Structure formats: structure tokens, C-alpha cells
Amino acid sequence: MAIDKEAIKEHVRGILVALGDDPNREGLKETPDRVAKMYEEVFEGMNYSNHEIAQMFSKTFEDDLSVKDHKDMVIVKDIDIFSYCEHHMALMYDMKVSVAYLPKDKVLGLSKIARICDMVGKRLQLQERIGSDIAEIIMEVSGSEDVAVYIEGCHSCMSARGIKKHNAKTVTTTLRGAFDTDSTLKWHFMMQAGK
């Protein structure tokens, strides 16, 4: 399903009227178009399922690192992403994602891990679902069931409105396979990801 820019323009215009402003005044004339273009960019991930994202970023390399019989962890830390909360359509910002997995017969291109995180964030989301979606995609691409995702982020629905707690951060962890069952591996990941 493609993003309907024309419908977004129409609704943004209606919101401007509902706010009591004049969408024909100089500063707002192009606002519906600008918002539609912005939404097309920041919600790009809504055009794809997790499986389609996995196919888009499925570049792997045959594992010639002699780690087949070991539990060597690959971790990419502090991947910057943003997203929008599905409850208020408010920005989730200063988000840092750390992803770890135990390679099986192949390893992922490191930039693909960051691209997966970025694309998953480009949806109306919950932080908890972002971690689950990333884990699901990494599992599909890597062929490994052993995946962990740590996310720390700020939510403008808490900082800019309502309770207005500017320094509050939300931390979520998603643990699959050995990261869930092996307490030593889990501890090692959390020490790396959680700083």
C-alpha cells in the first residue's frame, strides 16, 4: 500500500482550518504539500512488511571466519533512528539501537543492520514493536535464531505534552534464542549495549 500524498494534503489543510488558521495565508500555502512529502519520507517503512524489508537488505557473506562451532557475538551499537508513536503521532527521538546476533553460516553486511533499524523506525510504531520487528528481520536475513535488540529513546508524547518529563528515557530489550536462555550471553550483551 503506497502512501496517499493527495489525501494527506487534504487532511492537513483540514487540520489547519480546524486549528483556526487560514491555509491560504502566505506561510501556510505550501504546508500541506510539504507535510505530505515529509510523511512520504518519514513513514517509508509503512510501505513494506518485515519480510519485504528482510529481502531489501539481505546482503550476507559466507562465514569464512571459522566461528561455526562457536558463540561469537556480533554487535552494532548506538544506531541512531527516530520514529513516530502510533498513539499520538508524536516523535520518538534520540533513539539509540544496539543489535547483536550469533552468526550461523553467514554474516550480515554491517550497514544492512543499520538500514533495517532505520526502515523499521519509519512507521507508526511502539518502541517495543521496533525491537521485535528488528529482531524478526535480523533472524530472517541471518538465519540465526539468536538475536538481541536494545533500544533507548525519548518520547515527545512524554516530554512535550502531558507529564512533560524532559529527561525521561524509555529502554526496551528484545531477546531471542540464546540471548533469552543463556544468562551469561544475555549479561555480556547488556553490558555492551546498555553501556
C-alpha positions as a Markdown table, in Angstrom:
| # | Residue | x | y | z |
|---|---|---|---|---|
| 1 | Met | 0.0 | 0.0 | 0.0 |
| 2 | Ala | 1.5 | 3.3 | -1.1 |
| 3 | Ile | 1.3 | 6.5 | 0.9 |
| 4 | Asp | -1.5 | 8.7 | -0.5 |
| 5 | Lys | 0.1 | 12.1 | -0.6 |
| 6 | Glu | -3.1 | 13.8 | -2.0 |
| 7 | Ala | -5.2 | 12.5 | 0.9 |
| 8 | Ile | -2.5 | 13.8 | 3.3 |
| 9 | Lys | -2.6 | 17.2 | 1.7 |
| 10 | Glu | -6.3 | 17.4 | 2.0 |
| 11 | His | -6.4 | 16.3 | 5.7 |
| 12 | Val | -3.5 | 18.7 | 6.7 |
| 13 | Arg | -5.4 | 21.5 | 5.1 |
| 14 | Gly | -8.5 | 20.5 | 7.2 |
| 15 | Ile | -6.3 | 20.4 | 10.3 |
| 16 | Leu | -5.1 | 23.9 | 9.7 |
| 17 | Val | -8.7 | 25.1 | 9.3 |
| 18 | Ala | -9.7 | 23.1 | 12.5 |
| 19 | Leu | -6.9 | 24.9 | 14.4 |
| 20 | Gly | -8.4 | 28.2 | 13.4 |
| 21 | Asp | -5.8 | 29.2 | 10.9 |
| 22 | Asp | -6.1 | 30.2 | 7.2 |
| 23 | Pro | -4.5 | 27.6 | 4.9 |
| 24 | Asn | -4.4 | 30.2 | 2.2 |
| 25 | Arg | -2.2 | 32.7 | 4.0 |
| 26 | Glu | 1.4 | 33.1 | 2.8 |
| 27 | Gly | 3.2 | 31.0 | 5.4 |
| 28 | Leu | 0.7 | 28.1 | 5.1 |
| 29 | Lys | 0.0 | 27.9 | 1.4 |
| 30 | Glu | 2.6 | 25.1 | 0.7 |
| 31 | Thr | 2.3 | 23.5 | 4.2 |
| 32 | Pro | 0.0 | 20.6 | 3.1 |
| 33 | Asp | 2.4 | 19.7 | 0.2 |
| 34 | Arg | 5.5 | 19.9 | 2.5 |
| 35 | Val | 3.8 | 17.7 | 5.1 |
| 36 | Ala | 2.8 | 15.2 | 2.5 |
| 37 | Lys | 6.4 | 15.0 | 1.2 |
| 38 | Met | 7.7 | 14.7 | 4.7 |
| 39 | Tyr | 5.3 | 11.9 | 5.6 |
| 40 | Glu | 6.2 | 10.0 | 2.5 |
| 41 | Glu | 9.8 | 10.1 | 3.7 |
| 42 | Val | 9.5 | 9.5 | 7.4 |
| 43 | Phe | 6.8 | 6.8 | 7.0 |
| 44 | Glu | 8.5 | 5.0 | 4.2 |
| 45 | Gly | 8.7 | 1.8 | 6.2 |
| 46 | Met | 4.9 | 1.5 | 6.2 |
| 47 | Asn | 5.1 | 0.5 | 2.6 |
| 48 | Tyr | 6.8 | -2.7 | 3.4 |
| 49 | Ser | 6.3 | -5.8 | 5.6 |
| 50 | Asn | 9.1 | -7.2 | 7.7 |
| 51 | His | 9.6 | -9.9 | 5.2 |
| 52 | Glu | 9.9 | -7.3 | 2.4 |
| 53 | Ile | 12.5 | -5.3 | 4.4 |
| 54 | Ala | 14.4 | -8.5 | 5.0 |
| 55 | Gln | 14.5 | -9.1 | 1.2 |
| 56 | Met | 15.6 | -5.5 | 0.6 |
| 57 | Phe | 18.6 | -5.8 | 3.0 |
| 58 | Ser | 19.5 | -9.4 | 2.7 |
| 59 | Lys | 23.2 | -9.0 | 1.7 |
| 60 | Thr | 25.1 | -11.6 | 3.6 |
| 61 | Phe | 28.6 | -13.1 | 3.3 |
| 62 | Glu | 29.5 | -16.7 | 3.6 |
| 63 | Asp | 31.1 | -17.1 | 7.0 |
| 64 | Asp | 34.8 | -17.9 | 6.5 |
| 65 | Leu | 35.7 | -16.7 | 10.0 |
| 66 | Ser | 35.8 | -20.2 | 11.4 |
| 67 | Val | 33.1 | -19.3 | 14.0 |
| 68 | Lys | 30.7 | -22.1 | 13.0 |
| 69 | Asp | 31.2 | -24.0 | 16.2 |
| 70 | His | 31.4 | -21.0 | 18.5 |
| 71 | Lys | 29.1 | -18.5 | 20.0 |
| 72 | Asp | 30.9 | -15.3 | 18.9 |
| 73 | Met | 28.6 | -12.3 | 19.1 |
| 74 | Val | 28.4 | -9.6 | 16.5 |
| 75 | Ile | 27.1 | -6.3 | 17.9 |
| 76 | Val | 26.4 | -3.0 | 16.2 |
| 77 | Lys | 25.8 | -0.3 | 18.8 |
| 78 | Asp | 24.3 | 3.1 | 19.0 |
| 79 | Ile | 22.5 | 3.1 | 15.7 |
| 80 | Asp | 20.6 | 6.5 | 15.6 |
| 81 | Ile | 17.0 | 6.2 | 14.5 |
| 82 | Phe | 13.7 | 8.1 | 15.1 |
| 83 | Ser | 10.1 | 7.1 | 14.8 |
| 84 | Tyr | 6.6 | 8.3 | 15.5 |
| 85 | Cys | 4.4 | 6.9 | 18.3 |
| 86 | Glu | 1.2 | 5.4 | 17.0 |
| 87 | His | -0.7 | 6.7 | 20.0 |
| 88 | His | -0.2 | 10.4 | 19.5 |
| 89 | Met | 1.8 | 10.5 | 16.2 |
| 90 | Ala | 4.5 | 12.2 | 18.3 |
| 91 | Leu | 8.2 | 12.0 | 17.6 |
| 92 | Met | 10.3 | 9.3 | 19.3 |
| 93 | Tyr | 13.8 | 10.8 | 19.2 |
| 94 | Asp | 17.4 | 10.4 | 20.4 |
| 95 | Met | 16.8 | 6.7 | 19.9 |
| 96 | Lys | 19.9 | 4.5 | 20.0 |
| 97 | Val | 19.6 | 0.9 | 18.9 |
| 98 | Ser | 22.1 | -1.9 | 19.6 |
| 99 | Val | 21.7 | -5.1 | 17.7 |
| 100 | Ala | 23.5 | -8.4 | 18.4 |
| 101 | Tyr | 23.3 | -11.8 | 16.8 |
| 102 | Leu | 25.3 | -15.0 | 16.7 |
| 103 | Pro | 26.2 | -15.9 | 13.1 |
| 104 | Lys | 25.5 | -19.3 | 11.8 |
| 105 | Asp | 26.8 | -20.0 | 8.3 |
| 106 | Lys | 26.9 | -16.3 | 7.1 |
| 107 | Val | 27.3 | -12.8 | 8.4 |
| 108 | Leu | 25.3 | -9.7 | 7.6 |
| 109 | Gly | 26.8 | -6.6 | 6.0 |
| 110 | Leu | 27.0 | -4.2 | 8.9 |
| 111 | Ser | 25.4 | -1.3 | 7.1 |
| 112 | Lys | 22.4 | -3.6 | 6.4 |
| 113 | Ile | 21.8 | -3.9 | 10.2 |
| 114 | Ala | 21.6 | -0.1 | 10.4 |
| 115 | Arg | 19.4 | 0.1 | 7.3 |
| 116 | Ile | 17.0 | -2.4 | 8.8 |
| 117 | Cys | 16.8 | -0.4 | 12.0 |
| 118 | Asp | 16.2 | 2.8 | 10.1 |
| 119 | Met | 13.4 | 1.3 | 7.9 |
| 120 | Val | 11.6 | -0.3 | 10.9 |
| 121 | Gly | 11.6 | 3.1 | 12.6 |
| 122 | Lys | 9.9 | 4.7 | 9.6 |
| 123 | Arg | 6.4 | 3.5 | 10.6 |
| 124 | Leu | 3.8 | 4.5 | 13.2 |
| 125 | Gln | 5.4 | 2.4 | 16.0 |
| 126 | Leu | 5.7 | 1.5 | 19.6 |
| 127 | Gln | 9.3 | 1.2 | 20.9 |
| 128 | Glu | 8.6 | -2.3 | 22.0 |
| 129 | Arg | 7.5 | -3.3 | 18.5 |
| 130 | Ile | 10.5 | -1.7 | 16.9 |
| 131 | Gly | 12.7 | -4.1 | 18.8 |
| 132 | Ser | 10.5 | -7.1 | 17.9 |
| 133 | Asp | 10.4 | -6.1 | 14.2 |
| 134 | Ile | 14.2 | -5.6 | 14.0 |
| 135 | Ala | 14.8 | -9.0 | 15.7 |
| 136 | Glu | 12.4 | -10.7 | 13.3 |
| 137 | Ile | 14.1 | -9.3 | 10.3 |
| 138 | Ile | 17.6 | -10.0 | 11.5 |
| 139 | Met | 16.6 | -13.6 | 12.2 |
| 140 | Glu | 15.2 | -14.0 | 8.7 |
| 141 | Val | 18.2 | -12.4 | 7.0 |
| 142 | Ser | 20.9 | -14.0 | 9.1 |
| 143 | Gly | 19.3 | -17.5 | 9.5 |
| 144 | Ser | 20.2 | -17.2 | 13.2 |
| 145 | Glu | 17.6 | -17.5 | 16.0 |
| 146 | Asp | 20.0 | -15.9 | 18.4 |
| 147 | Val | 19.3 | -12.1 | 18.2 |
| 148 | Ala | 19.1 | -9.3 | 20.7 |
| 149 | Val | 18.0 | -5.7 | 20.4 |
| 150 | Tyr | 18.4 | -2.9 | 23.0 |
| 151 | Ile | 16.7 | 0.4 | 22.4 |
| 152 | Glu | 16.9 | 3.6 | 24.5 |
| 153 | Gly | 14.9 | 6.6 | 23.4 |
| 154 | Cys | 13.0 | 9.8 | 24.3 |
| 155 | His | 9.3 | 10.2 | 23.5 |
| 156 | Ser | 7.8 | 13.7 | 22.8 |
| 157 | Cys | 4.4 | 12.4 | 24.0 |
| 158 | Met | 6.1 | 12.4 | 27.4 |
| 159 | Ser | 8.5 | 15.3 | 27.1 |
| 160 | Ala | 6.5 | 17.9 | 25.1 |
| 161 | Arg | 2.9 | 17.2 | 26.4 |
| 162 | Gly | 1.1 | 15.6 | 29.2 |
| 163 | Ile | 3.5 | 14.8 | 32.1 |
| 164 | Lys | 6.3 | 16.9 | 30.5 |
| 165 | Lys | 9.3 | 14.8 | 31.8 |
| 166 | His | 12.1 | 16.1 | 29.6 |
| 167 | Asn | 14.8 | 13.7 | 30.9 |
| 168 | Ala | 12.8 | 10.5 | 30.9 |
| 169 | Lys | 14.1 | 7.8 | 28.6 |
| 170 | Thr | 12.5 | 4.5 | 27.7 |
| 171 | Val | 14.6 | 1.4 | 27.5 |
| 172 | Thr | 13.4 | -1.8 | 25.8 |
| 173 | Thr | 15.2 | -5.1 | 25.3 |
| 174 | Thr | 14.2 | -7.9 | 22.8 |
| 175 | Leu | 15.9 | -11.2 | 23.4 |
| 176 | Arg | 15.6 | -14.2 | 21.1 |
| 177 | Gly | 17.1 | -17.7 | 21.2 |
| 178 | Ala | 20.3 | -18.0 | 23.2 |
| 179 | Phe | 20.2 | -14.4 | 24.3 |
| 180 | Asp | 17.0 | -15.3 | 26.2 |
| 181 | Thr | 18.1 | -18.6 | 27.6 |
| 182 | Asp | 21.8 | -18.1 | 28.2 |
| 183 | Ser | 22.2 | -15.8 | 31.2 |
| 184 | Thr | 26.0 | -15.2 | 30.5 |
| 185 | Leu | 25.4 | -14.3 | 26.9 |
| 186 | Lys | 22.5 | -12.0 | 28.0 |
| 187 | Trp | 24.7 | -10.3 | 30.6 |
| 188 | His | 27.5 | -9.8 | 28.1 |
| 189 | Phe | 25.1 | -8.2 | 25.6 |
| 190 | Met | 23.5 | -6.0 | 28.2 |
| 191 | Met | 27.0 | -4.8 | 29.3 |
| 192 | Gln | 27.9 | -3.9 | 25.8 |
| 193 | Ala | 24.5 | -2.4 | 24.7 |
| 194 | Gly | 23.5 | -0.7 | 27.9 |
| 195 | Lys | 26.8 | 1.0 | 28.5 |
